[in-house]
Amino acid sequence: MKPTLAFLVAALVSSPLPVLAQDTSMSFFVTSSNPGKGGDLGGLAGADAHCNSLATASGSTGKTWRAYLSTDEENARDRIGTGPWFNAKGEKIADDVASLHSDGNNLTKETALNEKGEVIPGRGDTPNRHDILTGSKADGTAAPETCGNWSMGGAEGAAIVGHSDRTGLDDSAAAKSWNSSHTTRGGCSNEAFRSTGGDGLFYCFAIN
């Protein structure tokens, strides 16, 4: 006897659909090091290559990484895919670009980890490395200060940085911003970055 249409529909409704587990492997990190020339990252291509190199060295495979950096022609928010993003410990940072740039993101000193799963030293630590290069405004669009579009590493230029620990000199929104706190001083060298609480680090996001 052929099954009736009603029987087939009932069977389909009662059959459990497979639940696809969300990939919580690392798709976000703060670089553990600067490539070596301060704000001269070799442009966006060099910064992206550094992200990919660090991710590979940490054991991450199958992902394409982009640096969260703005230039005169490109906004950081447009470079990083659509999310969601997770740190090295599987903790969610944000669901998408909009939530990343909102007060609802999960970026804190404890979650803004490097590719090794280590906390970035922040305000009150020695040394303080919480100044993270972005060249961006709070909404992820380009700011004027980008160390010459990431090609300057000497005594000239400046860059906008954020605070990976969301802590600054006061309780202002800028002091607590992960991506747009203040401008570096004294140029774009590693020495200049260190003098104000940084080490030429930047954020990396997987776009897939």
PyMOL commands that place a pseudoatom at each C-alpha (Angstrom):
pseudoatom trace, name=CA, resn=MET, resi=1, chain=A, elem=C, hetatm=0, pos=[0.000, 0.000, 0.000]
pseudoatom trace, name=CA, resn=LYS, resi=2, chain=A, elem=C, hetatm=0, pos=[1.369, 3.382, -0.983]
pseudoatom trace, name=CA, resn=PRO, resi=3, chain=A, elem=C, hetatm=0, pos=[1.838, 5.885, 1.852]
pseudoatom trace, name=CA, resn=THR, resi=4, chain=A, elem=C, hetatm=0, pos=[-0.649, 8.725, 1.874]
pseudoatom trace, name=CA, resn=LEU, resi=5, chain=A, elem=C, hetatm=0, pos=[0.361, 12.355, 1.506]
pseudoatom trace, name=CA, resn=ALA, resi=6, chain=A, elem=C, hetatm=0, pos=[-0.730, 13.025, 5.083]
pseudoatom trace, name=CA, resn=PHE, resi=7, chain=A, elem=C, hetatm=0, pos=[1.552, 10.221, 6.316]
pseudoatom trace, name=CA, resn=LEU, resi=8, chain=A, elem=C, hetatm=0, pos=[4.543, 11.621, 4.439]
pseudoatom trace, name=CA, resn=VAL, resi=9, chain=A, elem=C, hetatm=0, pos=[3.955, 15.137, 5.786]
pseudoatom trace, name=CA, resn=ALA, resi=10, chain=A, elem=C, hetatm=0, pos=[3.607, 13.831, 9.346]
pseudoatom trace, name=CA, resn=ALA, resi=11, chain=A, elem=C, hetatm=0, pos=[6.840, 11.848, 8.986]
pseudoatom trace, name=CA, resn=LEU, resi=12, chain=A, elem=C, hetatm=0, pos=[8.748, 14.883, 7.770]
pseudoatom trace, name=CA, resn=VAL, resi=13, chain=A, elem=C, hetatm=0, pos=[7.434, 17.070, 10.587]
pseudoatom trace, name=CA, resn=SER, resi=14, chain=A, elem=C, hetatm=0, pos=[8.310, 14.525, 13.263]
pseudoatom trace, name=CA, resn=SER, resi=15, chain=A, elem=C, hetatm=0, pos=[11.827, 13.835, 11.919]
pseudoatom trace, name=CA, resn=PRO, resi=16, chain=A, elem=C, hetatm=0, pos=[14.450, 15.836, 13.816]
pseudoatom trace, name=CA, resn=LEU, resi=17, chain=A, elem=C, hetatm=0, pos=[16.506, 18.119, 11.631]
pseudoatom trace, name=CA, resn=PRO, resi=18, chain=A, elem=C, hetatm=0, pos=[20.280, 17.995, 12.089]
pseudoatom trace, name=CA, resn=VAL, resi=19, chain=A, elem=C, hetatm=0, pos=[21.610, 20.847, 14.231]
pseudoatom trace, name=CA, resn=LEU, resi=20, chain=A, elem=C, hetatm=0, pos=[24.795, 22.346, 12.846]
pseudoatom trace, name=CA, resn=ALA, resi=21, chain=A, elem=C, hetatm=0, pos=[27.218, 23.269, 15.601]
pseudoatom trace, name=CA, resn=GLN, resi=22, chain=A, elem=C, hetatm=0, pos=[28.561, 26.812, 15.402]
pseudoatom trace, name=CA, resn=ASP, resi=23, chain=A, elem=C, hetatm=0, pos=[32.258, 27.085, 14.662]
pseudoatom trace, name=CA, resn=THR, resi=24, chain=A, elem=C, hetatm=0, pos=[33.765, 28.677, 17.767]
pseudoatom trace, name=CA, resn=SER, resi=25, chain=A, elem=C, hetatm=0, pos=[37.392, 28.261, 16.734]
pseudoatom trace, name=CA, resn=MET, resi=26, chain=A, elem=C, hetatm=0, pos=[39.533, 31.393, 16.831]
pseudoatom trace, name=CA, resn=SER, resi=27, chain=A, elem=C, hetatm=0, pos=[38.416, 34.065, 14.375]
pseudoatom trace, name=CA, resn=PHE, resi=28, chain=A, elem=C, hetatm=0, pos=[39.680, 37.140, 16.238]
pseudoatom trace, name=CA, resn=PHE, resi=29, chain=A, elem=C, hetatm=0, pos=[42.887, 38.061, 18.006]
pseudoatom trace, name=CA, resn=VAL, resi=30, chain=A, elem=C, hetatm=0, pos=[45.223, 40.893, 18.903]
pseudoatom trace, name=CA, resn=THR, resi=31, chain=A, elem=C, hetatm=0, pos=[48.660, 40.437, 17.381]
pseudoatom trace, name=CA, resn=SER, resi=32, chain=A, elem=C, hetatm=0, pos=[51.243, 39.294, 19.908]
pseudoatom trace, name=CA, resn=SER, resi=33, chain=A, elem=C, hetatm=0, pos=[53.907, 41.350, 18.142]
pseudoatom trace, name=CA, resn=ASN, resi=34, chain=A, elem=C, hetatm=0, pos=[54.514, 44.132, 15.647]
pseudoatom trace, name=CA, resn=PRO, resi=35, chain=A, elem=C, hetatm=0, pos=[56.202, 43.128, 12.370]
pseudoatom trace, name=CA, resn=GLY, resi=36, chain=A, elem=C, hetatm=0, pos=[59.160, 45.251, 13.447]
pseudoatom trace, name=CA, resn=LYS, resi=37, chain=A, elem=C, hetatm=0, pos=[58.872, 48.649, 11.792]
pseudoatom trace, name=CA, resn=GLY, resi=38, chain=A, elem=C, hetatm=0, pos=[56.332, 50.427, 13.965]
pseudoatom trace, name=CA, resn=GLY, resi=39, chain=A, elem=C, hetatm=0, pos=[53.597, 52.016, 11.880]
pseudoatom trace, name=CA, resn=ASP, resi=40, chain=A, elem=C, hetatm=0, pos=[55.224, 50.790, 8.674]
pseudoatom trace, name=CA, resn=LEU, resi=41, chain=A, elem=C, hetatm=0, pos=[53.302, 47.555, 8.324]
pseudoatom trace, name=CA, resn=GLY, resi=42, chain=A, elem=C, hetatm=0, pos=[53.860, 47.264, 4.604]
pseudoatom trace, name=CA, resn=GLY, resi=43, chain=A, elem=C, hetatm=0, pos=[50.440, 48.759, 3.990]
pseudoatom trace, name=CA, resn=LEU, resi=44, chain=A, elem=C, hetatm=0, pos=[47.288, 46.732, 4.440]
pseudoatom trace, name=CA, resn=ALA, resi=45, chain=A, elem=C, hetatm=0, pos=[48.772, 43.820, 2.491]
pseudoatom trace, name=CA, resn=GLY, resi=46, chain=A, elem=C, hetatm=0, pos=[51.678, 43.576, 4.914]
pseudoatom trace, name=CA, resn=ALA, resi=47, chain=A, elem=C, hetatm=0, pos=[49.389, 43.825, 7.934]
pseudoatom trace, name=CA, resn=ASP, resi=48, chain=A, elem=C, hetatm=0, pos=[47.115, 41.108, 6.549]
pseudoatom trace, name=CA, resn=ALA, resi=49, chain=A, elem=C, hetatm=0, pos=[50.130, 38.894, 5.920]
pseudoatom trace, name=CA, resn=HIS, resi=50, chain=A, elem=C, hetatm=0, pos=[51.240, 39.367, 9.532]
pseudoatom trace, name=CA, resn=CYS, resi=51, chain=A, elem=C, hetatm=0, pos=[47.774, 38.331, 10.755]
pseudoatom trace, name=CA, resn=ASN, resi=52, chain=A, elem=C, hetatm=0, pos=[47.856, 35.210, 8.599]
pseudoatom trace, name=CA, resn=SER, resi=53, chain=A, elem=C, hetatm=0, pos=[51.402, 34.332, 9.665]
pseudoatom trace, name=CA, resn=LEU, resi=54, chain=A, elem=C, hetatm=0, pos=[50.626, 34.617, 13.383]
pseudoatom trace, name=CA, resn=ALA, resi=55, chain=A, elem=C, hetatm=0, pos=[47.391, 32.644, 12.996]
pseudoatom trace, name=CA, resn=THR, resi=56, chain=A, elem=C, hetatm=0, pos=[49.183, 29.833, 11.164]
pseudoatom trace, name=CA, resn=ALA, resi=57, chain=A, elem=C, hetatm=0, pos=[51.955, 29.725, 13.768]
pseudoatom trace, name=CA, resn=SER, resi=58, chain=A, elem=C, hetatm=0, pos=[49.308, 29.369, 16.476]
pseudoatom trace, name=CA, resn=GLY, resi=59, chain=A, elem=C, hetatm=0, pos=[47.822, 26.318, 14.738]
pseudoatom trace, name=CA, resn=SER, resi=60, chain=A, elem=C, hetatm=0, pos=[44.823, 28.018, 13.125]
pseudoatom trace, name=CA, resn=THR, resi=61, chain=A, elem=C, hetatm=0, pos=[44.024, 26.671, 9.651]
pseudoatom trace, name=CA, resn=GLY, resi=62, chain=A, elem=C, hetatm=0, pos=[41.418, 27.173, 6.948]
pseudoatom trace, name=CA, resn=LYS, resi=63, chain=A, elem=C, hetatm=0, pos=[40.778, 30.874, 7.600]
pseudoatom trace, name=CA, resn=THR, resi=64, chain=A, elem=C, hetatm=0, pos=[41.658, 34.062, 5.756]
pseudoatom trace, name=CA, resn=TRP, resi=65, chain=A, elem=C, hetatm=0, pos=[42.658, 36.907, 8.061]
pseudoatom trace, name=CA, resn=ARG, resi=66, chain=A, elem=C, hetatm=0, pos=[42.410, 40.664, 7.690]
pseudoatom trace, name=CA, resn=ALA, resi=67, chain=A, elem=C, hetatm=0, pos=[43.846, 43.431, 9.848]
pseudoatom trace, name=CA, resn=TYR, resi=68, chain=A, elem=C, hetatm=0, pos=[41.372, 45.827, 11.448]
pseudoatom trace, name=CA, resn=LEU, resi=69, chain=A, elem=C, hetatm=0, pos=[43.006, 48.942, 9.994]
pseudoatom trace, name=CA, resn=SER, resi=70, chain=A, elem=C, hetatm=0, pos=[41.667, 51.886, 8.013]
pseudoatom trace, name=CA, resn=THR, resi=71, chain=A, elem=C, hetatm=0, pos=[43.371, 53.850, 5.255]
pseudoatom trace, name=CA, resn=ASP, resi=72, chain=A, elem=C, hetatm=0, pos=[42.435, 56.824, 3.089]
pseudoatom trace, name=CA, resn=GLU, resi=73, chain=A, elem=C, hetatm=0, pos=[40.668, 54.442, 0.722]
pseudoatom trace, name=CA, resn=GLU, resi=74, chain=A, elem=C, hetatm=0, pos=[39.354, 51.672, 2.966]
pseudoatom trace, name=CA, resn=ASN, resi=75, chain=A, elem=C, hetatm=0, pos=[37.439, 51.418, 6.243]
pseudoatom trace, name=CA, resn=ALA, resi=76, chain=A, elem=C, hetatm=0, pos=[38.464, 48.861, 8.841]
pseudoatom trace, name=CA, resn=ARG, resi=77, chain=A, elem=C, hetatm=0, pos=[34.836, 47.785, 9.355]
pseudoatom trace, name=CA, resn=ASP, resi=78, chain=A, elem=C, hetatm=0, pos=[34.546, 46.835, 5.678]
pseudoatom trace, name=CA, resn=ARG, resi=79, chain=A, elem=C, hetatm=0, pos=[37.571, 44.521, 5.731]
pseudoatom trace, name=CA, resn=ILE, resi=80, chain=A, elem=C, hetatm=0, pos=[36.705, 41.953, 8.384]
pseudoatom trace, name=CA, resn=GLY, resi=81, chain=A, elem=C, hetatm=0, pos=[33.836, 39.850, 7.052]
pseudoatom trace, name=CA, resn=THR, resi=82, chain=A, elem=C, hetatm=0, pos=[30.431, 39.479, 8.641]
pseudoatom trace, name=CA, resn=GLY, resi=83, chain=A, elem=C, hetatm=0, pos=[31.049, 37.553, 11.876]
pseudoatom trace, name=CA, resn=PRO, resi=84, chain=A, elem=C, hetatm=0, pos=[30.460, 36.094, 14.340]
pseudoatom trace, name=CA, resn=TRP, resi=85, chain=A, elem=C, hetatm=0, pos=[33.973, 36.211, 15.804]
pseudoatom trace, name=CA, resn=PHE, resi=86, chain=A, elem=C, hetatm=0, pos=[35.499, 34.210, 18.652]
pseudoatom trace, name=CA, resn=ASN, resi=87, chain=A, elem=C, hetatm=0, pos=[38.761, 34.568, 20.531]
pseudoatom trace, name=CA, resn=ALA, resi=88, chain=A, elem=C, hetatm=0, pos=[41.385, 31.856, 21.094]
pseudoatom trace, name=CA, resn=LYS, resi=89, chain=A, elem=C, hetatm=0, pos=[39.357, 30.445, 24.014]
pseudoatom trace, name=CA, resn=GLY, resi=90, chain=A, elem=C, hetatm=0, pos=[36.116, 30.206, 22.044]
pseudoatom trace, name=CA, resn=GLU, resi=91, chain=A, elem=C, hetatm=0, pos=[34.537, 33.228, 23.699]
pseudoatom trace, name=CA, resn=LYS, resi=92, chain=A, elem=C, hetatm=0, pos=[32.298, 35.245, 21.385]
pseudoatom trace, name=CA, resn=ILE, resi=93, chain=A, elem=C, hetatm=0, pos=[33.474, 38.788, 20.699]
pseudoatom trace, name=CA, resn=ALA, resi=94, chain=A, elem=C, hetatm=0, pos=[30.554, 39.941, 18.558]
pseudoatom trace, name=CA, resn=ASP, resi=95, chain=A, elem=C, hetatm=0, pos=[27.867, 38.533, 16.271]
pseudoatom trace, name=CA, resn=ASP, resi=96, chain=A, elem=C, hetatm=0, pos=[28.342, 40.924, 13.377]
pseudoatom trace, name=CA, resn=VAL, resi=97, chain=A, elem=C, hetatm=0, pos=[29.826, 44.248, 12.288]
pseudoatom trace, name=CA, resn=ALA, resi=98, chain=A, elem=C, hetatm=0, pos=[27.000, 46.268, 13.847]
pseudoatom trace, name=CA, resn=SER, resi=99, chain=A, elem=C, hetatm=0, pos=[27.281, 44.615, 17.261]
pseudoatom trace, name=CA, resn=LEU, resi=100, chain=A, elem=C, hetatm=0, pos=[31.086, 44.858, 17.158]
pseudoatom trace, name=CA, resn=HIS, resi=101, chain=A, elem=C, hetatm=0, pos=[30.762, 48.634, 16.863]
pseudoatom trace, name=CA, resn=SER, resi=102, chain=A, elem=C, hetatm=0, pos=[28.110, 48.895, 19.573]
pseudoatom trace, name=CA, resn=ASP, resi=103, chain=A, elem=C, hetatm=0, pos=[28.237, 48.962, 23.361]
pseudoatom trace, name=CA, resn=GLY, resi=104, chain=A, elem=C, hetatm=0, pos=[27.039, 45.363, 23.294]
pseudoatom trace, name=CA, resn=ASN, resi=105, chain=A, elem=C, hetatm=0, pos=[30.271, 43.786, 22.075]
pseudoatom trace, name=CA, resn=ASN, resi=106, chain=A, elem=C, hetatm=0, pos=[32.252, 41.487, 24.352]
pseudoatom trace, name=CA, resn=LEU, resi=107, chain=A, elem=C, hetatm=0, pos=[35.660, 43.108, 24.005]
pseudoatom trace, name=CA, resn=THR, resi=108, chain=A, elem=C, hetatm=0, pos=[37.356, 43.435, 27.402]
pseudoatom trace, name=CA, resn=LYS, resi=109, chain=A, elem=C, hetatm=0, pos=[40.846, 42.979, 28.770]
pseudoatom trace, name=CA, resn=GLU, resi=110, chain=A, elem=C, hetatm=0, pos=[39.948, 39.353, 29.521]
pseudoatom trace, name=CA, resn=THR, resi=111, chain=A, elem=C, hetatm=0, pos=[38.591, 38.589, 26.030]
pseudoatom trace, name=CA, resn=ALA, resi=112, chain=A, elem=C, hetatm=0, pos=[40.809, 40.690, 23.723]
pseudoatom trace, name=CA, resn=LEU, resi=113, chain=A, elem=C, hetatm=0, pos=[43.422, 37.931, 23.636]
pseudoatom trace, name=CA, resn=ASN, resi=114, chain=A, elem=C, hetatm=0, pos=[46.350, 37.436, 21.302]
pseudoatom trace, name=CA, resn=GLU, resi=115, chain=A, elem=C, hetatm=0, pos=[46.625, 34.447, 18.964]
pseudoatom trace, name=CA, resn=LYS, resi=116, chain=A, elem=C, hetatm=0, pos=[48.242, 32.423, 21.771]
pseudoatom trace, name=CA, resn=GLY, resi=117, chain=A, elem=C, hetatm=0, pos=[45.280, 33.007, 24.082]
pseudoatom trace, name=CA, resn=GLU, resi=118, chain=A, elem=C, hetatm=0, pos=[47.204, 35.471, 26.234]
pseudoatom trace, name=CA, resn=VAL, resi=119, chain=A, elem=C, hetatm=0, pos=[45.848, 38.670, 27.805]
pseudoatom trace, name=CA, resn=ILE, resi=120, chain=A, elem=C, hetatm=0, pos=[47.344, 41.920, 26.494]
pseudoatom trace, name=CA, resn=PRO, resi=121, chain=A, elem=C, hetatm=0, pos=[48.863, 43.902, 29.391]
pseudoatom trace, name=CA, resn=GLY, resi=122, chain=A, elem=C, hetatm=0, pos=[46.797, 47.025, 30.043]
pseudoatom trace, name=CA, resn=ARG, resi=123, chain=A, elem=C, hetatm=0, pos=[46.628, 50.090, 32.210]
pseudoatom trace, name=CA, resn=GLY, resi=124, chain=A, elem=C, hetatm=0, pos=[48.282, 49.348, 35.556]
pseudoatom trace, name=CA, resn=ASP, resi=125, chain=A, elem=C, hetatm=0, pos=[50.469, 46.592, 34.103]
pseudoatom trace, name=CA, resn=THR, resi=126, chain=A, elem=C, hetatm=0, pos=[54.160, 46.915, 33.296]
pseudoatom trace, name=CA, resn=PRO, resi=127, chain=A, elem=C, hetatm=0, pos=[54.598, 47.345, 30.441]
pseudoatom trace, name=CA, resn=ASN, resi=128, chain=A, elem=C, hetatm=0, pos=[51.245, 48.688, 29.322]
pseudoatom trace, name=CA, resn=ARG, resi=129, chain=A, elem=C, hetatm=0, pos=[50.561, 47.503, 25.742]
pseudoatom trace, name=CA, resn=HIS, resi=130, chain=A, elem=C, hetatm=0, pos=[46.864, 48.379, 25.437]
pseudoatom trace, name=CA, resn=ASP, resi=131, chain=A, elem=C, hetatm=0, pos=[47.192, 50.962, 22.608]
pseudoatom trace, name=CA, resn=ILE, resi=132, chain=A, elem=C, hetatm=0, pos=[46.041, 49.030, 19.527]
pseudoatom trace, name=CA, resn=LEU, resi=133, chain=A, elem=C, hetatm=0, pos=[46.572, 50.529, 16.062]
pseudoatom trace, name=CA, resn=THR, resi=134, chain=A, elem=C, hetatm=0, pos=[43.359, 51.081, 14.087]
pseudoatom trace, name=CA, resn=GLY, resi=135, chain=A, elem=C, hetatm=0, pos=[43.462, 54.400, 12.230]
pseudoatom trace, name=CA, resn=SER, resi=136, chain=A, elem=C, hetatm=0, pos=[39.712, 54.445, 12.740]
pseudoatom trace, name=CA, resn=LYS, resi=137, chain=A, elem=C, hetatm=0, pos=[36.825, 56.358, 14.206]
pseudoatom trace, name=CA, resn=ALA, resi=138, chain=A, elem=C, hetatm=0, pos=[34.536, 54.663, 16.706]
pseudoatom trace, name=CA, resn=ASP, resi=139, chain=A, elem=C, hetatm=0, pos=[32.221, 53.453, 13.931]
pseudoatom trace, name=CA, resn=GLY, resi=140, chain=A, elem=C, hetatm=0, pos=[35.086, 51.732, 12.128]
pseudoatom trace, name=CA, resn=THR, resi=141, chain=A, elem=C, hetatm=0, pos=[35.461, 54.283, 9.351]
pseudoatom trace, name=CA, resn=ALA, resi=142, chain=A, elem=C, hetatm=0, pos=[38.767, 55.893, 8.470]
pseudoatom trace, name=CA, resn=ALA, resi=143, chain=A, elem=C, hetatm=0, pos=[40.353, 58.600, 10.609]
pseudoatom trace, name=CA, resn=PRO, resi=144, chain=A, elem=C, hetatm=0, pos=[43.017, 60.958, 9.207]
pseudoatom trace, name=CA, resn=GLU, resi=145, chain=A, elem=C, hetatm=0, pos=[45.838, 59.487, 11.314]
pseudoatom trace, name=CA, resn=THR, resi=146, chain=A, elem=C, hetatm=0, pos=[47.067, 56.187, 9.839]
pseudoatom trace, name=CA, resn=CYS, resi=147, chain=A, elem=C, hetatm=0, pos=[50.884, 56.461, 9.883]
pseudoatom trace, name=CA, resn=GLY, resi=148, chain=A, elem=C, hetatm=0, pos=[50.831, 57.264, 6.176]
pseudoatom trace, name=CA, resn=ASN, resi=149, chain=A, elem=C, hetatm=0, pos=[48.429, 54.449, 5.359]
pseudoatom trace, name=CA, resn=TRP, resi=150, chain=A, elem=C, hetatm=0, pos=[50.638, 52.099, 7.384]
pseudoatom trace, name=CA, resn=SER, resi=151, chain=A, elem=C, hetatm=0, pos=[53.814, 52.893, 5.482]
pseudoatom trace, name=CA, resn=MET, resi=152, chain=A, elem=C, hetatm=0, pos=[55.548, 55.184, 8.028]
pseudoatom trace, name=CA, resn=GLY, resi=153, chain=A, elem=C, hetatm=0, pos=[57.632, 53.883, 10.903]
pseudoatom trace, name=CA, resn=GLY, resi=154, chain=A, elem=C, hetatm=0, pos=[59.843, 56.795, 11.919]
pseudoatom trace, name=CA, resn=ALA, resi=155, chain=A, elem=C, hetatm=0, pos=[59.632, 60.078, 13.780]
pseudoatom trace, name=CA, resn=GLU, resi=156, chain=A, elem=C, hetatm=0, pos=[56.882, 61.477, 11.543]
pseudoatom trace, name=CA, resn=GLY, resi=157, chain=A, elem=C, hetatm=0, pos=[53.168, 60.782, 11.449]
pseudoatom trace, name=CA, resn=ALA, resi=158, chain=A, elem=C, hetatm=0, pos=[50.633, 59.479, 13.931]
pseudoatom trace, name=CA, resn=ALA, resi=159, chain=A, elem=C, hetatm=0, pos=[47.887, 56.905, 14.225]
pseudoatom trace, name=CA, resn=ILE, resi=160, chain=A, elem=C, hetatm=0, pos=[44.587, 56.518, 16.010]
pseudoatom trace, name=CA, resn=VAL, resi=161, chain=A, elem=C, hetatm=0, pos=[44.640, 53.713, 18.576]
pseudoatom trace, name=CA, resn=GLY, resi=162, chain=A, elem=C, hetatm=0, pos=[42.037, 51.989, 20.706]
pseudoatom trace, name=CA, resn=HIS, resi=163, chain=A, elem=C, hetatm=0, pos=[42.372, 50.495, 24.193]
pseudoatom trace, name=CA, resn=SER, resi=164, chain=A, elem=C, hetatm=0, pos=[42.168, 46.702, 24.255]
pseudoatom trace, name=CA, resn=ASP, resi=165, chain=A, elem=C, hetatm=0, pos=[41.400, 46.771, 27.984]
pseudoatom trace, name=CA, resn=ARG, resi=166, chain=A, elem=C, hetatm=0, pos=[38.695, 49.445, 27.551]
pseudoatom trace, name=CA, resn=THR, resi=167, chain=A, elem=C, hetatm=0, pos=[40.441, 51.553, 30.228]
pseudoatom trace, name=CA, resn=GLY, resi=168, chain=A, elem=C, hetatm=0, pos=[42.040, 55.001, 30.088]
pseudoatom trace, name=CA, resn=LEU, resi=169, chain=A, elem=C, hetatm=0, pos=[42.756, 58.104, 32.104]
pseudoatom trace, name=CA, resn=ASP, resi=170, chain=A, elem=C, hetatm=0, pos=[39.071, 58.814, 32.750]
pseudoatom trace, name=CA, resn=ASP, resi=171, chain=A, elem=C, hetatm=0, pos=[35.582, 57.431, 32.210]
pseudoatom trace, name=CA, resn=SER, resi=172, chain=A, elem=C, hetatm=0, pos=[35.004, 59.056, 28.837]
pseudoatom trace, name=CA, resn=ALA, resi=173, chain=A, elem=C, hetatm=0, pos=[33.741, 57.069, 25.877]
pseudoatom trace, name=CA, resn=ALA, resi=174, chain=A, elem=C, hetatm=0, pos=[37.059, 57.598, 24.096]
pseudoatom trace, name=CA, resn=ALA, resi=175, chain=A, elem=C, hetatm=0, pos=[39.091, 56.282, 27.036]
pseudoatom trace, name=CA, resn=LYS, resi=176, chain=A, elem=C, hetatm=0, pos=[36.950, 53.132, 27.070]
pseudoatom trace, name=CA, resn=SER, resi=177, chain=A, elem=C, hetatm=0, pos=[36.932, 52.662, 23.291]
pseudoatom trace, name=CA, resn=TRP, resi=178, chain=A, elem=C, hetatm=0, pos=[38.497, 49.505, 21.892]
pseudoatom trace, name=CA, resn=ASN, resi=179, chain=A, elem=C, hetatm=0, pos=[39.117, 51.103, 18.489]
pseudoatom trace, name=CA, resn=SER, resi=180, chain=A, elem=C, hetatm=0, pos=[39.288, 54.903, 18.759]
pseudoatom trace, name=CA, resn=SER, resi=181, chain=A, elem=C, hetatm=0, pos=[40.763, 56.301, 21.972]
pseudoatom trace, name=CA, resn=HIS, resi=182, chain=A, elem=C, hetatm=0, pos=[43.471, 58.809, 21.006]
pseudoatom trace, name=CA, resn=THR, resi=183, chain=A, elem=C, hetatm=0, pos=[46.264, 59.707, 18.612]
pseudoatom trace, name=CA, resn=THR, resi=184, chain=A, elem=C, hetatm=0, pos=[49.790, 58.438, 19.109]
pseudoatom trace, name=CA, resn=ARG, resi=185, chain=A, elem=C, hetatm=0, pos=[52.501, 60.975, 19.888]
pseudoatom trace, name=CA, resn=GLY, resi=186, chain=A, elem=C, hetatm=0, pos=[56.108, 61.333, 18.785]
pseudoatom trace, name=CA, resn=GLY, resi=187, chain=A, elem=C, hetatm=0, pos=[55.816, 59.641, 15.423]
pseudoatom trace, name=CA, resn=CYS, resi=188, chain=A, elem=C, hetatm=0, pos=[55.111, 56.118, 14.198]
pseudoatom trace, name=CA, resn=SER, resi=189, chain=A, elem=C, hetatm=0, pos=[58.143, 54.251, 15.525]
pseudoatom trace, name=CA, resn=ASN, resi=190, chain=A, elem=C, hetatm=0, pos=[57.874, 51.385, 17.986]
pseudoatom trace, name=CA, resn=GLU, resi=191, chain=A, elem=C, hetatm=0, pos=[59.635, 53.604, 20.512]
pseudoatom trace, name=CA, resn=ALA, resi=192, chain=A, elem=C, hetatm=0, pos=[56.966, 56.284, 20.100]
pseudoatom trace, name=CA, resn=PHE, resi=193, chain=A, elem=C, hetatm=0, pos=[54.190, 53.728, 20.504]
pseudoatom trace, name=CA, resn=ARG, resi=194, chain=A, elem=C, hetatm=0, pos=[55.739, 52.337, 23.687]
pseudoatom trace, name=CA, resn=SER, resi=195, chain=A, elem=C, hetatm=0, pos=[56.062, 55.787, 25.212]
pseudoatom trace, name=CA, resn=THR, resi=196, chain=A, elem=C, hetatm=0, pos=[52.275, 56.166, 25.329]
pseudoatom trace, name=CA, resn=GLY, resi=197, chain=A, elem=C, hetatm=0, pos=[51.241, 52.624, 26.279]
pseudoatom trace, name=CA, resn=GLY, resi=198, chain=A, elem=C, hetatm=0, pos=[51.457, 50.561, 23.123]
pseudoatom trace, name=CA, resn=ASP, resi=199, chain=A, elem=C, hetatm=0, pos=[53.642, 48.171, 21.167]
pseudoatom trace, name=CA, resn=GLY, resi=200, chain=A, elem=C, hetatm=0, pos=[52.406, 48.568, 17.605]
pseudoatom trace, name=CA, resn=LEU, resi=201, chain=A, elem=C, hetatm=0, pos=[49.852, 45.762, 17.978]
pseudoatom trace, name=CA, resn=PHE, resi=202, chain=A, elem=C, hetatm=0, pos=[46.644, 45.522, 15.947]
pseudoatom trace, name=CA, resn=TYR, resi=203, chain=A, elem=C, hetatm=0, pos=[43.445, 43.474, 15.702]
pseudoatom trace, name=CA, resn=CYS, resi=204, chain=A, elem=C, hetatm=0, pos=[42.998, 40.566, 13.266]
pseudoatom trace, name=CA, resn=PHE, resi=205, chain=A, elem=C, hetatm=0, pos=[39.646, 39.120, 12.143]
pseudoatom trace, name=CA, resn=ALA, resi=206, chain=A, elem=C, hetatm=0, pos=[38.873, 36.067, 10.035]
pseudoatom trace, name=CA, resn=ILE, resi=207, chain=A, elem=C, hetatm=0, pos=[36.649, 36.844, 7.070]
pseudoatom trace, name=CA, resn=ASN, resi=208, chain=A, elem=C, hetatm=0, pos=[35.445, 33.245, 6.643]
for i in range(1, 208): cmd.bond("trace and resi %d" % i, "trace and resi %d" % (i + 1))
show_as sticks, trace
zoom trace
